[in-house]
Amino acid sequence: MTIFLSHITALECWNSGLLDALAFPPHSIARAPLGCMEEKRLADTLATRRSKAACRETLPFGTDAQSDASLCKPTAQDVAELRALGIAPQLKRLHVLVPGKSARNHLRGVECHVCTSNLPAGSFLRLSENLFVASPELCFLQAAPALPFPALVKLGYDLCSRYARSFDGSTSYDRPLPLTTAHVIEGFLDAVGLRGTAPARKALRYVAECSRSPMETALACALCLPPRHGGYGLPLPCMNYRVDTDRADRGGGAGYRLCDLFWPKARLAVEYDSDLEHTGPQRIAADAARRNALETEGVTVITATRQQVMRPLHLDRLAHQIARRLNVRIRDERLPSLSARARLMESLVA
């Protein structure tokens, strides 16, 4: 049987980093990119190349070949073998995509999603001879009809980020590149006609690539989502933008700084200081040197702490401070209540 992992199961595989080797073949990354512009360029190249790969086994989707569709019907043995492989162990149910009702099987611990639409090249990646997984782009589209808008935007950040995060809450920060980019997802949406395309397109407008931590993602979402969705409606920043520093400020360092959130035209950087990573004399001194180096290059640096991000009144002051630097007006009368903004932030960091 040919099995197509999809929906939540495929998302767990991608978000947890389990499939990073598929997205980033060893020979494809000559060196670690520095800064979001180079990272986006290389990630876009790899994801575009992957999206052009067609699998013969996906032909039953969008056709009337019921005989082919029946070959995609999962069995109890298939489920047992998938569980043995450690596919999405936190999930009680495995989600698979089938090309017709005849391929649906009512098995315990399996949910079959029927798709009768034609799926373009790049919709699946091959895990083994008869096992495929929905691409990050298809996963984003499949999630669009079910997720609240802020959660869908956050998912876009996660898929286009430099971190991996499992359902159990653990996070790793060694992903070499984003899995995909907003540009590649948009191209996929242009080629497919499935339900959820409209909300997926709207959510992509608020997705910035190359976030390096869930808290950077949460802060960017809270600042940039439109007020009707609980945000402040600020312009989208570049995430981890590279700023080259003057030779005199390098001090034997790399000669550049990566800004967590950066607005190039305004030369404004917002640096998120976590409670764990930015404490102690040595780390405080390093952060001060970092800010001094950026300010020498004409960059205004605003520091955001977890306390500022998680407390609505503090976040409100931070957002207005950023808006003034960007010469953007926040329409306070359009903002939701402080409690609604608190709920949004809690949902973004959950």
Backbone torsions as a table, in degrees:
resi	resn	phi	psi	omega
1	MET	NA	147.5	175.5
2	THR	-101.8	123.8	-175.9
3	ILE	-112.5	135.4	178.8
4	PHE	-118.0	102.6	176.6
5	LEU	-70.6	138.5	-175.3
6	SER	-150.1	-177.6	174.8
7	HIS	49.9	-132.0	-173.1
8	ILE	-62.0	-36.5	-179.5
9	THR	-63.2	-47.4	178.8
10	ALA	-64.4	-39.5	178.8
11	LEU	-61.6	-42.2	178.4
12	GLU	-62.0	-39.9	178.9
13	CYS	-62.2	-42.8	-179.2
14	TRP	-73.5	-49.2	-175.6
15	ASN	-64.6	-29.8	-177.9
16	SER	-79.2	-10.4	-177.4
17	GLY	87.8	2.3	-177.9
18	LEU	-60.3	-30.7	-174.1
19	LEU	-108.6	16.5	-178.5
20	ASP	-59.0	-33.4	-179.9
21	ALA	-63.3	-29.8	176.9
22	LEU	-70.7	-39.9	-176.5
23	ALA	-76.4	-30.8	-175.2
24	PHE	-127.5	82.5	174.7
25	PRO	-56.7	144.3	-174.6
26	PRO	-53.9	-36.6	-176.1
27	HIS	-79.1	-8.1	-173.4
28	SER	-84.1	-16.6	-177.6
29	ILE	-118.5	102.3	-177.3
30	ALA	-72.8	-36.0	179.3
31	ARG	-155.2	164.6	-178.9
32	ALA	-72.0	122.7	177.2
33	PRO	-65.8	154.9	-177.6
34	LEU	-122.7	107.0	178.3
35	GLY	97.1	154.4	-170.8
36	CYS	-66.1	-31.6	-176.1
37	MET	-65.6	-45.7	178.6
38	GLU	-70.5	-39.7	179.2
39	GLU	-62.8	-43.8	178.7
40	LYS	-63.0	-40.7	-179.6
41	ARG	-61.6	-47.5	-178.2
42	LEU	-70.7	-41.1	177.6
43	ALA	-62.3	-38.9	178.3
44	ASP	-63.9	-41.1	179.1
45	THR	-63.2	-47.6	-178.6
46	LEU	-65.6	-44.2	-178.6
47	ALA	-68.0	-36.7	177.4
48	THR	-65.2	-42.2	177.7
49	ARG	-61.3	-43.1	178.7
50	ARG	-65.0	-37.9	-176.1
51	SER	-69.2	-14.2	179.7
52	LYS	-91.2	-5.3	-177.9
53	ALA	-80.6	123.1	179.5
54	ALA	-104.1	139.1	178.0
55	CYS	-109.9	127.6	-179.8
56	ARG	-58.2	-32.1	-176.8
57	GLU	-67.1	-15.7	-179.3
58	THR	-87.4	-0.5	-177.2
59	LEU	-59.4	-33.7	179.4
60	PRO	-58.5	-24.4	179.7
61	PHE	-68.3	124.4	179.0
62	GLY	84.9	10.4	177.9
63	THR	-120.2	172.2	177.8
64	ASP	-100.2	17.7	-177.2
65	ALA	-80.4	82.5	-177.6
66	GLN	-64.0	-27.9	177.7
67	SER	-65.3	-38.0	176.4
68	ASP	-70.5	-36.7	-179.1
69	ALA	-62.2	-37.6	-178.3
70	SER	-65.2	-21.6	178.8
71	LEU	-72.9	-10.7	-179.0
72	CYS	-102.5	11.9	-178.3
73	LYS	-79.6	116.9	-176.9
74	PRO	-70.1	149.1	177.3
75	THR	-118.2	168.3	178.1
76	ALA	-60.9	-34.9	178.5
77	GLN	-66.7	-39.5	176.9
78	ASP	-59.2	-44.2	-179.3
79	VAL	-62.4	-44.1	180.0
80	ALA	-62.4	-40.4	179.8
81	GLU	-67.4	-37.8	178.2
82	LEU	-65.5	-42.4	178.0
83	ARG	-62.8	-36.9	179.4
84	ALA	-65.8	-28.1	178.9
85	LEU	-77.0	-10.4	-178.8
86	GLY	79.9	27.6	178.8
87	ILE	-73.7	118.8	177.1
88	ALA	44.9	61.9	-175.3
89	PRO	-64.6	-23.0	-179.0
90	GLN	-75.4	-15.7	-175.2
91	LEU	-91.9	134.4	178.6
92	LYS	-75.2	-26.8	-178.5
93	ARG	-121.5	139.7	172.7
94	LEU	-93.3	134.8	-179.9
95	HIS	-106.6	127.1	-179.6
96	VAL	-129.4	152.5	178.0
97	LEU	-104.4	132.7	179.4
98	VAL	-125.6	150.1	-173.0
99	PRO	-86.7	3.8	179.4
100	GLY	-173.5	164.2	-179.1
101	LYS	-62.2	-30.2	-179.6
102	SER	-66.4	-18.3	-179.6
103	ALA	-93.9	-3.7	180.0
104	ARG	-76.1	136.1	178.6
105	ASN	-132.5	128.8	-177.4
106	HIS	-88.9	86.9	-179.1
107	LEU	-109.7	150.7	176.5
108	ARG	-68.0	129.4	178.9
109	GLY	82.1	14.2	179.9
110	VAL	-134.5	136.1	172.6
111	GLU	-121.5	120.4	-179.3
112	CYS	-96.3	125.7	176.6
113	HIS	-105.5	122.7	-177.9
114	VAL	-86.5	130.8	176.2
115	CYS	-129.8	114.0	179.4
116	THR	-104.6	4.3	179.3
117	SER	-87.0	154.0	175.8
118	ASN	-69.6	134.0	179.5
119	LEU	-109.9	131.1	-176.4
120	PRO	-74.3	169.4	174.5
121	ALA	-57.4	145.6	-179.7
122	GLY	88.5	2.8	179.6
123	SER	-72.6	-26.4	-178.2
124	PHE	-135.0	154.0	171.0
125	LEU	-118.5	144.1	-177.7
126	ARG	-83.2	126.0	174.3
127	LEU	-94.3	-37.8	176.3
128	SER	-153.9	-170.9	-172.8
129	GLU	-56.1	-43.0	-176.1
130	ASN	-122.6	22.9	-178.3
131	LEU	-129.8	125.9	-179.0
132	PHE	-127.8	157.2	178.7
133	VAL	-130.4	139.5	177.8
134	ALA	-60.0	139.5	-179.5
135	SER	-67.7	161.0	175.9
136	PRO	-55.3	-35.9	-179.4
137	GLU	-66.6	-43.2	178.3
138	LEU	-67.7	-37.3	177.3
139	CYS	-59.6	-43.3	179.5
140	PHE	-61.4	-43.3	179.2
141	LEU	-65.8	-41.9	-179.5
142	GLN	-64.4	-30.6	-179.3
143	ALA	-79.3	-20.9	-171.4
144	ALA	-58.0	-43.1	-177.5
145	PRO	-69.9	-21.7	-171.7
146	ALA	-99.5	-27.2	-172.4
147	LEU	-89.8	144.8	167.5
148	PRO	-59.5	153.8	-173.7
149	PHE	-55.9	-48.2	178.8
150	PRO	-59.8	-38.0	179.0
151	ALA	-67.3	-34.1	178.0
152	LEU	-68.6	-40.3	176.0
153	VAL	-62.3	-44.4	178.7
154	LYS	-60.5	-40.7	177.3
155	LEU	-61.0	-39.3	176.4
156	GLY	-60.3	-42.9	175.6
157	TYR	-59.8	-46.2	-176.9
158	ASP	-59.9	-43.3	-179.0
159	LEU	-70.6	-24.1	-179.0
160	CYS	-105.8	24.7	-172.9
161	SER	-107.4	177.3	176.4
162	ARG	-103.4	11.9	178.4
163	TYR	-121.3	161.0	175.3
164	ALA	-122.1	137.0	-174.5
165	ARG	-138.7	119.8	-178.9
166	SER	-86.7	167.1	178.4
167	PHE	-63.9	-22.9	-179.2
168	ASP	-79.5	0.2	175.9
169	GLY	96.5	-11.6	179.9
170	SER	-72.8	146.7	-177.7
171	THR	-130.3	137.0	172.6
172	SER	-119.4	151.1	-171.4
173	TYR	-121.8	22.6	-175.4
174	ASP	-109.1	18.5	176.1
175	ARG	-66.9	126.9	-173.0
176	PRO	-69.5	-31.2	-177.8
177	LEU	-150.6	164.1	170.2
178	PRO	-62.3	147.3	177.9
179	LEU	-63.1	-37.3	-177.7
180	THR	-153.7	-178.0	178.8
181	THR	-132.3	162.0	178.0
182	ALA	-60.3	-34.7	179.2
183	HIS	-63.5	-43.5	-179.5
184	VAL	-69.4	-40.9	177.4
185	ILE	-60.9	-42.3	179.6
186	GLU	-62.2	-41.0	177.2
187	GLY	-63.3	-37.7	177.5
188	PHE	-65.0	-42.6	179.3
189	LEU	-62.3	-32.6	177.8
190	ASP	-66.0	-26.5	-173.7
191	ALA	-97.0	-4.0	-174.8
192	VAL	-126.2	154.0	-177.7
193	GLY	-123.0	38.6	-177.4
194	LEU	-86.9	160.8	175.6
195	ARG	-61.5	137.8	178.9
196	GLY	106.2	-3.5	-177.8
197	THR	-62.5	-42.3	-177.3
198	ALA	-63.0	-52.4	178.1
199	PRO	-65.2	-30.7	178.0
200	ALA	-64.2	-42.2	177.9
201	ARG	-62.6	-42.9	-179.3
202	LYS	-63.9	-40.9	-178.9
203	ALA	-65.8	-35.2	-178.3
204	LEU	-61.5	-24.4	-179.7
205	ARG	-63.3	-21.4	-175.0
206	TYR	-111.6	16.6	-178.1
207	VAL	-105.0	125.3	173.6
208	ALA	-112.3	136.8	-178.2
209	GLU	-81.7	164.5	167.8
210	CYS	76.5	22.6	169.9
211	SER	-62.9	143.7	-177.8
212	ARG	-111.9	4.5	175.7
213	SER	-158.7	152.2	177.4
214	PRO	-59.1	-32.4	-179.7
215	MET	-72.8	-34.4	172.8
216	GLU	-61.3	-41.7	177.9
217	THR	-61.9	-46.9	-178.5
218	ALA	-61.7	-41.7	-179.6
219	LEU	-65.4	-45.0	-179.9
220	ALA	-63.0	-41.7	178.0
221	CYS	-61.8	-46.9	-177.8
222	ALA	-62.4	-37.4	-178.6
223	LEU	-75.0	-33.8	-167.2
224	CYS	-108.3	-17.4	176.0
225	LEU	-61.1	148.5	178.8
226	PRO	-66.0	153.6	-177.5
227	PRO	-55.3	-33.0	-178.8
228	ARG	-66.3	-15.8	176.5
229	HIS	-109.0	12.3	173.8
230	GLY	99.8	-1.1	-178.3
231	GLY	-98.3	-170.5	-177.5
232	TYR	-105.9	-3.6	175.7
233	GLY	69.5	25.6	179.0
234	LEU	-77.3	157.9	177.8
235	PRO	-60.3	151.0	-178.5
236	LEU	-70.7	131.0	178.2
237	PRO	-88.2	169.3	164.5
238	CYS	-87.1	136.4	-178.5
239	MET	-97.4	127.0	179.3
240	ASN	55.4	53.3	178.7
241	TYR	-77.1	136.9	-179.1
242	ARG	-84.9	127.6	173.9
243	VAL	-119.4	115.9	177.5
244	ASP	-73.4	136.9	-177.3
245	THR	-104.7	159.4	-179.5
246	ASP	-65.5	149.5	-179.0
247	ARG	-55.5	-37.2	-177.1
248	ALA	-67.6	-19.8	-177.6
249	ASP	-100.1	1.9	-174.9
250	ARG	-75.4	-38.3	176.9
251	GLY	55.2	36.9	-179.2
252	GLY	80.5	5.2	-179.6
253	GLY	-85.3	-161.9	-174.8
254	ALA	-77.2	-16.4	-180.0
255	GLY	84.4	15.9	176.6
256	TYR	-153.7	163.5	175.4
257	ARG	-131.8	143.0	174.6
258	LEU	-103.4	122.2	-178.3
259	CYS	-94.5	128.3	-176.7
260	ASP	-54.9	-57.6	174.1
261	LEU	-123.9	131.3	-174.0
262	PHE	-142.8	133.4	174.9
263	TRP	-111.1	102.2	-172.0
264	PRO	-57.9	-45.1	-176.1
265	LYS	-62.6	-37.9	-179.2
266	ALA	-87.7	-7.0	-175.6
267	ARG	52.3	46.5	-177.0
268	LEU	-116.2	129.7	177.5
269	ALA	-120.5	137.3	171.2
270	VAL	-114.4	120.3	-178.1
271	GLU	-107.0	124.2	178.0
272	TYR	-90.6	122.2	178.7
273	ASP	-105.3	109.6	179.2
274	SER	-77.0	157.6	-179.8
275	ASP	-65.9	-32.4	-174.2
276	LEU	-84.8	-38.2	-170.0
277	GLU	-95.3	-7.9	-174.3
278	HIS	-126.5	39.2	176.2
279	THR	-121.9	162.0	-177.8
280	GLY	95.3	150.0	-175.3
281	PRO	-58.0	-44.0	-176.9
282	GLN	-65.9	-42.5	-178.2
283	ARG	-69.7	-38.7	177.9
284	ILE	-62.8	-41.4	178.2
285	ALA	-64.4	-40.5	179.2
286	ALA	-64.8	-40.3	178.4
287	ASP	-64.6	-39.0	178.4
288	ALA	-64.5	-42.8	177.7
289	ALA	-63.0	-38.1	178.7
290	ARG	-61.7	-48.0	-179.5
291	ARG	-64.9	-39.9	178.9
292	ASN	-62.3	-41.3	180.0
293	ALA	-63.5	-40.2	179.4
294	LEU	-68.9	-41.5	-179.6
295	GLU	-65.9	-30.7	175.3
296	THR	-62.5	-30.5	178.7
297	GLU	-87.7	12.7	177.9
298	GLY	80.1	19.4	179.8
299	VAL	-98.5	127.1	173.4
300	THR	-83.3	129.0	-176.0
301	VAL	-113.3	126.2	174.0
302	ILE	-115.5	128.7	-179.1
303	THR	-97.2	134.3	177.0
304	ALA	-119.5	127.0	177.6
305	THR	-102.6	167.8	178.4
306	ARG	-60.4	-37.9	179.1
307	GLN	-61.8	-41.7	178.1
308	GLN	-65.7	-39.3	-175.9
309	VAL	-71.8	-38.8	-172.3
310	MET	-88.5	-13.9	179.1
311	ARG	-103.0	120.2	-172.2
312	PRO	-54.2	-44.1	-179.0
313	LEU	-65.1	-39.9	178.5
314	HIS	-67.1	-42.7	178.3
315	LEU	-64.0	-35.9	178.4
316	ASP	-61.5	-45.9	178.0
317	ARG	-64.1	-40.2	178.9
318	LEU	-62.3	-45.2	-179.3
319	ALA	-61.8	-41.4	179.6
320	HIS	-69.5	-33.8	176.4
321	GLN	-64.3	-43.7	177.9
322	ILE	-64.4	-43.6	-178.6
323	ALA	-59.6	-41.5	178.9
324	ARG	-61.8	-41.2	179.2
325	ARG	-66.5	-30.7	180.0
326	LEU	-87.4	-3.5	-176.3
327	ASN	58.5	42.7	179.4
328	VAL	-119.7	140.5	-179.9
329	ARG	-96.0	129.8	172.1
330	ILE	-93.4	122.3	179.5
331	ARG	-81.7	92.4	-175.1
332	ASP	-58.6	-32.7	-178.1
333	GLU	-67.7	-17.6	179.7
334	ARG	-95.0	-9.3	-178.0
335	LEU	-73.1	144.8	174.4
336	PRO	-70.8	174.6	-179.0
337	SER	-65.0	160.6	178.0
338	LEU	-59.6	-37.5	179.4
339	SER	-65.3	-36.4	177.9
340	ALA	-67.0	-39.1	178.1
341	ARG	-68.1	-34.4	176.0
342	ALA	-64.9	-40.9	178.8
343	ARG	-65.2	-37.9	177.9
344	LEU	-60.9	-49.0	-178.4
345	MET	-62.9	-40.0	178.3
346	GLU	-62.3	-38.4	178.0
347	SER	-68.7	-32.4	-177.9
348	LEU	-74.1	-28.4	-179.0
349	VAL	-99.1	-3.4	-178.6
350	ALA	-66.7	NA	NA
